[in-house]
Amino acid sequence: MRSRTPKVLHDLCGRSLIEWTLVAAREAGCTKLIVVDSASRPLDGLLGDDVEVVVQPEADGTAGAVAAAIDALPSGSPVVVLSGDVPLISPETIRELVEVHEQSAAAATVATALLEDPSGYGRVVRGADGSLEKIVETKTDGDATAEELLIGEVNSGVYVFDAAALTAALPAVGSDNSQGERYLPAVLPLIAAAGGTVTAHAVDDPSMLLGVNDRVDLAELRDLAQMQIIEAHLLGGVDIVAPASTQIDVGVEIGADSVIEPFTALCGATTVGERSTIGPDSTLTDATIGDEVTVLRSHLTDCEVRSQASIGPFSHLRPGSLVRERAKVGAFVELKNADIGEGAKVPHLSYVGDADVGAGANLGAGTITANYDGVNKHRTVFGERVHGGVHVSYIAPVELGDDSWTAAGSVITEGVPPGSLAIGRGRQENKDGYDERRKADGADKK
């Protein structure tokens, strides 16, 4: 991957690669989840509480990884082996593979797929009768013969084993190959030689078994995953105008009859209610959006916008912001840790941070809340139905009572009683003849 980030922790539509695999395993009904980590423990603390992490002390191949987990395996249940870099495996496919394994009374079952371009995958070699003969790796020159490289059926890295058969075969797996690694597929002929039945089950949708070896693979899988996510929302009644230019993470929820306009990204744990319109050109991350909300060309992060409110264009809602019902946040407005009351308006060109704006208030263009004194943050509190003039700065901590007014161009440093008008600006003074005197002074200096 040419990255400091371990491969299985790379993001795929809002989940790491390994999280996709774990979610599929949980939904398939796996009762115990064991993840094999490397000696440097890059996965430490990053997985769920229901995951047991064991360490592979030496990077000696996939058989070595499974061997590291042997002692943690429960007895009497089939052992499903999944790869942390094969993220699109579905719960249904896992359940189907286990059913095939149990119905055939197999000791080992491997999922395979037919690929047009099998490059990078181990090839499935079958005997004359169609039975599985072996799986050959293709990581480096010499792993497979030229004839074997022509095979289109590939090993997915997904297996089901009888625990006892797997435990007995693993110690005999050697490292006599070009990479000097112990490959897990080498247990299959050993299990067969011991009298166990080994079967291969071809999966109908090969995309479920595609793995990630580099960023090119990751990009291809991202396209596949994104279309799966978008199709699910379309079938759920969401109108996505331009799917090819829309990004929706796997954890996003969208209500029926909402419209997602082009060039919009819905990320993280974002939720959108019904009949809302998001975009175009909007990015929402961990945002909670109510019903009948409009968000136009804006950026929202870790905030909440309640029903029938409108945002944008070109606004930025930062963490901790709450826009209540029917409120309006207009063009070029930035909110941070601010509570905008029901029906209140912050129409345009304003910064409102660490503030409470009462219901029905209307803040004029160029409103600024100055809330930081160099040591502490302070709040500005606007009562209900406050009328803020244009180009007014409020120096926190300050509170404005209900139905109060502030004059344009003011700097408000003290509280304003309810129903009062606050004027915080110097008086205008006109200097008659100023231009003529300035020109005359310039001429004299020449």
Secondary structure, 3 states (H helix, E strand, C coil): CCCCCCHHHCEECCEEHHHHHHHHHHHHCCCCEEEEEECCCCCCCCCCCCEEEEEECCCCCHHHHHHHHHHHCCCCCCEEECCCCCCCCCHHHHHHHHHHHHHCCCCEEEEEEECCCCCCCCEEEECCCCCEEEEECCCCCCCCCHHHHCCCEEEEEEEEECHHHHHHHHHHCCCCCCCCCCCHHHHHHHHHHCCCCEEEEECCCHHHHCCCCCHHHHHHHHHHHHHHHHHHHHHCCCEECCHHHCEECCCCEECCCCEECCCCEEECCCEECCCCEECCCCEEECCEECCCCEECCCEEECCEECCCCEECCCCEECCCCEECCCCEEEEEEEEECCEECCCCEEEEEEEEECEEECCCCECCCCCEEECECCCCECCEEECCCCEECCCCEEECCEEECCCCEECCCCEECCCECCCCEECCCCCCCCCCCHHHHHHHHHHHHC
